[in-house]
Amino acid sequence: MHIYEVVALKDNIAFKGIESSVVIARSPENAVRLVVNSCNDMAGFERYKTSDFAASSPIDPNDYAEETIIN
């Protein structure tokens, strides 16, 4: 499992309030899929697609020397 930051692509104006999510997943594709499913559950219908989001490279928690808030 890896930690990913999943961000909404800004050219879609439907993303007010959805800027990024930190997700634990096996792959960037799975991380995006988790966010899309969560957003669609909150919307109550299939509003978002995986192409509406992008995932970062895996985040290594050992890169942080001190405790920090991720999201």
C-alpha positions in Angstrom: 0.0 0.0 0.0 1.1 3.6 -0.7 0.0 7.0 0.2 -1.2 9.2 -2.7 -2.6 12.7 -2.9 -5.5 12.8 -5.4 -6.3 16.2 -6.8 -9.3 17.4 -8.8 -8.4 18.8 -12.2 -9.1 22.5 -12.0 -10.5 23.0 -15.5 -13.7 21.3 -14.3 -15.8 24.0 -12.5 -17.9 21.3 -10.7 -15.2 20.8 -8.1 -15.9 23.6 -5.7 -14.7 22.4 -2.3 -13.0 19.3 -3.7 -9.3 20.2 -3.9 -7.4 17.2 -2.8 -7.6 14.0 -0.8 -4.9 11.9 0.8 -5.6 8.2 0.1 -3.9 4.9 1.0 -4.2 2.5 -2.0 -2.2 -0.1 -3.9 -1.9 2.1 -7.1 -2.5 5.6 -8.3 -5.4 4.3 -10.3 -7.0 2.7 -7.3 -6.5 5.9 -5.3 -8.3 8.0 -8.0 -11.1 5.3 -8.1 -11.6 5.5 -4.4 -12.0 9.3 -4.5 -14.4 9.2 -7.5 -16.5 6.6 -5.7 -16.6 8.6 -2.5 -17.5 11.9 -4.4 -20.2 10.1 -6.4 -21.6 8.6 -3.2 -21.8 12.1 -1.6 -23.4 13.5 -4.8 -26.0 10.7 -4.9 -25.3 10.0 -8.6 -22.5 9.4 -11.1 -21.2 13.0 -11.3 -17.5 12.4 -11.4 -15.2 10.2 -13.6 -11.7 9.0 -13.0 -10.5 11.4 -15.8 -11.6 14.3 -13.5 -8.8 13.5 -11.0 -5.1 12.8 -11.0 -2.9 11.1 -8.4 0.5 12.1 -7.2 3.5 9.9 -7.0 3.5 7.8 -3.9 4.2 9.8 -0.7 6.8 8.2 1.6 6.1 9.0 5.2 9.8 8.7 5.9 10.4 11.8 3.9 9.0 13.8 6.8 11.4 14.5 9.6 8.6 15.7 11.9 5.0 14.9 12.5 2.7 16.8 10.1 -0.9 17.1 9.1 -1.4 15.7 5.6 -5.0 16.5 5.0 
